[in-house]
Amino acid sequence: MREQVKWFSHHMENKLKKNDHKGGWENEDIFWLIDRLENEVEELKAAFTDYLHLNGENVSIVDESVDVANFAMMIADIARKRLS
């Protein structure tokens, strides 16, 4: 596995663990998850814009990227289980 994938998947897992109290995604409506994914993409754009304009740290860019990836993973997981 590539070092970049290991690093990123570690962040994905940490974020999922922090949200374990919310329950899983297995029974979520796939269109609700797609809406959440779209919201997270907008938050990622905003984080990058803030970084460019405010010369801030890129921590929020990583966090928002992880959110985008996690919602995409949830959608793929549901598709794999329900739609195949």
C-alpha positions as CSV (number, residue, x, y, z in Angstrom):
1,M,0.0,0.0,0.0
2,R,1.3,3.5,-0.8
3,E,2.5,5.6,2.1
4,Q,0.0,8.4,1.1
5,V,-2.9,5.9,1.2
6,K,-1.9,4.6,4.6
7,W,-1.6,8.1,6.0
8,F,-5.0,9.2,4.6
9,S,-6.8,6.0,5.6
10,H,-5.5,6.5,9.1
11,H,-7.1,9.9,9.2
12,M,-10.3,8.5,7.7
13,E,-10.5,5.8,10.4
14,N,-9.8,8.3,13.2
15,K,-12.6,10.5,12.0
16,L,-15.0,7.5,11.8
17,K,-14.0,6.5,15.3
18,K,-14.7,10.0,16.7
19,N,-18.2,9.7,15.2
20,D,-19.0,6.1,16.3
21,H,-21.5,7.5,18.8
22,K,-23.7,8.5,15.8
23,G,-24.1,5.0,14.6
24,G,-23.2,3.5,11.3
25,W,-24.2,4.4,7.8
26,E,-25.4,1.0,6.7
27,N,-29.1,2.0,6.9
28,E,-28.8,5.5,5.7
29,D,-30.5,6.6,2.5
30,I,-28.0,6.8,-0.2
31,F,-29.3,10.1,-1.5
32,W,-29.0,11.6,2.0
33,L,-25.3,10.5,1.9
34,I,-24.9,12.0,-1.5
35,D,-26.3,15.3,-0.2
36,R,-23.9,15.1,2.7
37,L,-21.0,14.4,0.4
38,E,-21.9,17.5,-1.7
39,N,-22.0,19.6,1.5
40,E,-18.6,18.3,2.5
41,V,-17.2,19.2,-0.9
42,E,-18.4,22.8,-0.4
43,E,-16.8,22.8,3.0
44,L,-13.5,21.6,1.4
45,K,-13.7,24.4,-1.2
46,A,-14.3,26.9,1.6
47,A,-11.3,25.6,3.6
48,F,-9.1,25.9,0.6
49,T,-10.3,29.4,-0.1
50,D,-9.7,30.4,3.5
51,Y,-6.2,28.9,3.3
52,L,-5.5,30.9,0.1
53,H,-6.9,34.2,1.5
54,L,-5.9,34.0,5.1
55,N,-2.5,32.1,4.8
56,G,-3.9,29.7,7.4
57,E,-2.8,26.3,8.2
58,N,-3.9,23.5,5.9
59,V,-5.3,21.4,8.8
60,S,-8.9,22.1,7.8
61,I,-8.1,21.1,4.3
62,V,-7.0,17.7,5.4
63,D,-10.0,17.4,7.8
64,E,-12.5,18.4,5.1
65,S,-10.8,16.1,2.6
66,V,-11.2,13.2,5.1
67,D,-14.9,14.1,5.4
68,V,-15.4,14.0,1.7
69,A,-13.6,10.6,1.4
70,N,-15.5,9.1,4.3
71,F,-18.9,10.0,2.8
72,A,-17.7,8.7,-0.6
73,M,-16.6,5.5,1.1
74,M,-20.0,5.2,2.8
75,I,-21.8,5.5,-0.5
76,A,-19.5,3.0,-2.1
77,D,-20.0,0.6,0.8
78,I,-23.8,0.8,0.5
79,A,-23.6,0.4,-3.3
80,R,-21.4,-2.7,-2.9
81,K,-23.8,-4.3,-0.4
82,R,-27.2,-3.2,-1.7
83,L,-26.9,-2.6,-5.4
84,S,-24.7,-5.5,-6.6
